[in-house]
Amino acid sequence: MNYSVIDIANKVITGTNISQGDTISNLKLQKMLYYLQGFFLAVFDQKLFNNPIEAWQYGPVVRDAYFHFSKFGQGAIIPSGNEEIISLSPKENTLFNEVMTEFGQYSAIKLMHMTHDELPWKKTWYENPQGIIPDELLIEYFKTQIEE
């Protein structure tokens, strides 16, 4: 596994149905990366990408992806059209699409509030604001979210 976080971010962005009026901001992108990483760790026992997720004031953030897309400010991230979109294995792609469908339907603010109520962000934020959310905490929490 272990893809580039920017490649995964581009897959999330291009997976957003812009033609239907959907948009994705950097805030929403960060939450989608958090949910993707959490479920990939819980289901496959492997990271989707190597970059750490930090507990920032407005929820989980992957620093490298945040700054890569910060030029869009609070607005919608607009793909240039030159992004190469990676292919995932069939099993990875199925999980990716499930997470996109389940969590992509929510606004950035709704996702932020959801993450604020979840153990990984909450525990890390209160113990070490802007600290790295440990993989073990992601695994512990997201394993409880998998429907058997």
C-alpha positions as CSV (number, residue, x, y, z in Angstrom):
1,M,0.0,0.0,0.0
2,N,1.6,3.3,1.1
3,Y,0.8,5.7,-1.6
4,S,1.8,9.4,-1.8
5,V,-0.7,11.5,0.3
6,I,-0.9,13.9,-2.6
7,D,-1.8,11.1,-5.0
8,I,-4.5,10.0,-2.6
9,A,-5.7,13.6,-2.1
10,N,-5.9,14.0,-5.9
11,K,-8.0,10.8,-6.1
12,V,-10.3,12.2,-3.4
13,I,-10.6,15.6,-5.2
14,T,-11.2,14.0,-8.6
15,G,-13.7,11.6,-7.0
16,T,-15.8,14.5,-6.0
17,N,-18.7,15.0,-8.3
18,I,-18.0,18.6,-9.5
19,S,-20.4,18.2,-12.4
20,Q,-23.2,17.7,-9.8
21,G,-22.2,20.8,-7.9
22,D,-20.2,19.1,-5.2
23,T,-17.0,20.8,-4.1
24,I,-14.2,19.9,-1.8
25,S,-12.3,22.4,0.3
26,N,-9.0,21.8,2.1
27,L,-10.9,21.4,5.3
28,K,-13.0,18.7,3.9
29,L,-10.1,17.0,2.2
30,Q,-8.2,16.7,5.5
31,K,-11.2,15.0,7.1
32,M,-11.5,12.6,4.1
33,L,-7.8,11.7,4.4
34,Y,-8.3,11.0,8.1
35,Y,-11.3,8.7,7.5
36,L,-9.5,6.9,4.6
37,Q,-6.4,6.3,6.7
38,G,-8.4,5.2,9.7
39,F,-10.4,2.6,7.7
40,F,-7.4,1.4,5.7
41,L,-5.5,0.8,9.0
42,A,-8.5,-1.0,10.6
43,V,-9.3,-3.2,7.5
44,F,-6.0,-3.9,6.0
45,D,-3.6,-3.3,9.0
46,Q,-1.6,-1.1,6.7
47,K,-1.4,2.7,6.1
48,L,-2.8,4.1,2.9
49,F,-0.1,6.8,3.1
50,N,2.9,7.4,5.4
51,N,2.3,11.0,6.4
52,P,1.2,11.5,10.0
53,I,-2.2,12.9,10.9
54,E,-2.1,15.7,13.4
55,A,-4.8,17.0,15.8
56,W,-5.3,20.6,14.8
57,Q,-8.0,23.0,16.1
58,Y,-10.4,22.2,13.3
59,G,-9.8,18.5,13.3
60,P,-7.4,16.0,11.9
61,V,-4.9,17.4,9.3
62,V,-2.2,15.8,7.2
63,R,0.3,18.7,7.2
64,D,1.9,18.1,3.8
65,A,-1.4,17.8,2.0
66,Y,-2.8,20.9,3.9
67,F,0.1,23.1,2.7
68,H,0.1,21.6,-0.8
69,F,-3.6,22.7,-1.3
70,S,-3.5,25.9,0.9
71,K,-3.4,28.1,-2.2
72,F,-7.1,27.4,-2.5
73,G,-7.8,29.0,0.9
74,Q,-11.2,28.2,2.2
75,G,-12.6,27.7,-1.3
76,A,-13.1,24.7,-3.5
77,I,-10.0,22.9,-4.7
78,I,-10.1,22.9,-8.5
79,P,-8.1,20.2,-10.2
80,S,-5.8,21.4,-12.9
81,G,-6.6,18.4,-15.1
82,N,-2.9,17.4,-15.2
83,E,-3.1,15.2,-12.1
84,E,-2.2,11.6,-12.7
85,I,-4.8,9.6,-10.8
86,I,-3.5,6.5,-9.2
87,S,-5.1,3.1,-9.4
88,L,-5.7,1.1,-6.3
89,S,-6.1,-2.7,-6.0
90,P,-9.7,-3.9,-6.4
91,K,-10.0,-4.4,-2.6
92,E,-8.4,-1.0,-1.8
93,N,-10.6,0.7,-4.4
94,T,-13.8,-0.9,-2.9
95,L,-12.9,0.5,0.5
96,F,-11.8,3.8,-0.9
97,N,-15.2,4.2,-2.6
98,E,-17.1,3.1,0.5
99,V,-15.4,5.7,2.6
100,M,-15.9,8.4,-0.1
101,T,-19.7,7.5,-0.3
102,E,-20.2,7.3,3.4
103,F,-18.3,10.5,4.4
104,G,-18.2,12.5,1.2
105,Q,-21.9,13.3,1.6
106,Y,-21.2,15.5,4.6
107,S,-20.0,19.1,4.6
108,A,-16.6,20.1,5.9
109,I,-18.1,21.6,9.0
110,K,-20.2,18.4,9.7
111,L,-17.0,16.3,9.2
112,M,-15.1,18.6,11.6
113,H,-17.7,18.2,14.3
114,M,-17.8,14.4,13.7
115,T,-14.0,14.1,14.2
116,H,-14.1,16.3,17.3
117,D,-16.4,13.7,18.9
118,E,-14.1,10.8,18.0
119,L,-11.4,9.3,20.2
120,P,-8.3,9.8,18.0
121,W,-8.7,13.6,17.6
122,K,-10.2,14.2,21.0
123,K,-7.6,12.3,23.0
124,T,-4.7,13.7,21.0
125,W,-5.9,17.3,21.0
126,Y,-6.5,17.4,24.8
127,E,-3.1,15.8,25.5
128,N,-1.0,17.5,22.9
129,P,-2.7,20.1,20.6
130,Q,-1.3,19.8,17.1
131,G,0.4,16.5,18.1
132,I,0.5,13.5,15.9
133,I,-2.5,11.1,16.2
134,P,-0.9,7.7,16.9
135,D,-1.7,4.9,14.4
136,E,-2.6,2.7,17.4
137,L,-5.3,5.1,18.4
138,L,-6.7,5.2,14.8
139,I,-6.7,1.4,14.7
140,E,-8.4,1.1,18.1
141,Y,-11.1,3.5,17.1
142,F,-11.7,2.5,13.5
143,K,-11.9,-1.2,14.3
144,T,-15.0,-0.3,16.3
145,Q,-16.5,1.4,13.3
146,I,-16.2,-1.7,10.9
147,E,-19.4,-3.6,10.4
148,E,-18.7,-7.3,10.5
